[in-house]
Amino acid sequence: LAPDSLLVATTFSNIGSVLSSQRRLSDALKMYDKARVIQEKLAQDSLSLVTTYNNIARMYEEVLLLEQSLQFVRKAILILKRPRLNLPPDHPFYLTLQYFEGTLLFRRGEYDAAF
């Protein structure tokens, strides 16, 4: 198994999820970041990368780094808008990320943008 395969990325992501559930946020973020690096190289238009971006955004939100969180949410949304994925604008994943983006903007005091 190559050290930069998508299976390894999935493993890193799964470990990140376990660490997150244990409230070991810094360690979880490191695992998600390892998954991100591989996925950005091998699966730029994938829903797995969207999930990893979302997971990273959640970690940053947990430690109140809202700007960093917002950056990853927006990266995830951009992937979902790519024609290759052919997702409708009312796809649940897309709507969930838009809601998350609005919540982050609201928490930052950007009320007009959040609406």
C-alpha positions in Angstrom: 0.0 0.0 0.0 1.5 3.3 -1.1 1.9 5.9 1.7 0.0 8.4 -0.3 -3.0 6.3 -1.5 -6.6 7.2 -1.0 -7.0 4.3 1.4 -4.3 5.8 3.6 -6.1 9.1 3.4 -9.4 7.4 4.5 -7.5 5.8 7.4 -6.2 9.2 8.5 -9.6 10.7 8.3 -11.1 7.8 10.3 -8.5 8.2 13.0 -9.2 12.0 13.0 -12.9 11.2 13.6 -12.0 9.0 16.6 -9.7 11.6 18.0 -12.4 14.3 17.5 -14.9 12.2 19.4 -12.4 11.9 22.2 -12.1 15.7 22.2 -8.4 15.5 21.1 -9.0 18.3 18.6 -5.4 19.1 17.9 -4.5 15.5 17.2 -7.7 15.1 15.1 -6.8 18.2 13.0 -3.3 16.7 12.3 -4.9 13.5 11.0 -7.5 15.4 8.9 -4.6 17.5 7.5 -2.7 14.4 6.5 -5.8 13.1 4.7 -6.3 16.5 3.0 -2.7 16.5 1.6 -3.2 13.1 -0.1 -6.7 13.9 -1.3 -5.8 17.2 -2.8 -3.1 15.4 -4.8 -5.2 12.4 -5.9 -8.9 13.3 -5.6 -9.4 17.0 -6.1 -13.0 16.7 -7.2 -14.1 14.1 -4.7 -16.7 14.1 -2.0 -14.1 12.6 0.3 -12.1 15.9 0.0 -15.3 17.9 0.7 -15.8 15.8 3.8 -12.2 16.3 4.9 -12.5 20.1 4.4 -15.8 20.0 6.4 -14.1 18.0 9.2 -11.2 20.5 9.3 -13.6 23.4 9.4 -15.4 21.8 12.3 -12.1 21.4 14.2 -11.3 25.1 13.7 -14.8 26.1 14.7 -14.4 24.1 18.0 -11.4 26.1 18.9 -13.0 29.4 17.8 -10.7 29.9 14.8 -13.7 31.0 12.7 -11.8 32.6 9.8 -9.9 29.4 9.2 -13.1 27.4 9.5 -14.8 29.6 7.0 -11.9 29.2 4.5 -12.3 25.4 4.5 -16.1 25.5 4.3 -15.8 27.7 1.2 -13.2 25.4 -0.3 -15.7 22.5 0.2 -18.5 24.5 -1.4 -16.4 25.3 -4.4 -15.7 21.6 -5.0 -19.5 20.9 -4.8 -20.2 23.5 -7.5 -17.8 21.9 -10.0 -19.7 20.6 -13.1 -18.0 17.2 -12.9 -19.8 16.3 -9.7 -23.1 17.4 -11.3 -24.8 18.0 -7.9 -28.1 19.9 -7.8 -28.1 23.1 -5.8 -30.5 21.5 -3.3 -28.3 18.5 -2.6 -28.2 17.9 1.2 -24.4 18.1 1.4 -24.4 21.5 -0.4 -27.2 22.9 1.8 -25.5 21.7 5.0 -22.3 23.5 4.0 -24.2 26.7 3.1 -25.9 26.6 6.5 -22.5 26.1 8.2 -21.1 29.0 6.3 -24.0 31.2 7.4 -23.6 30.1 11.0 -19.9 31.0 10.9 -20.6 34.4 9.4 -23.2 35.1 12.0 -20.8 34.1 14.8 -18.3 36.6 13.3 -20.9 39.3 13.4 -21.3 39.4 9.6 -25.1 39.4 9.9 -25.9 40.7 6.4 -23.6 38.1 4.8 -24.9 35.3 6.9 -28.5 36.0 5.7 
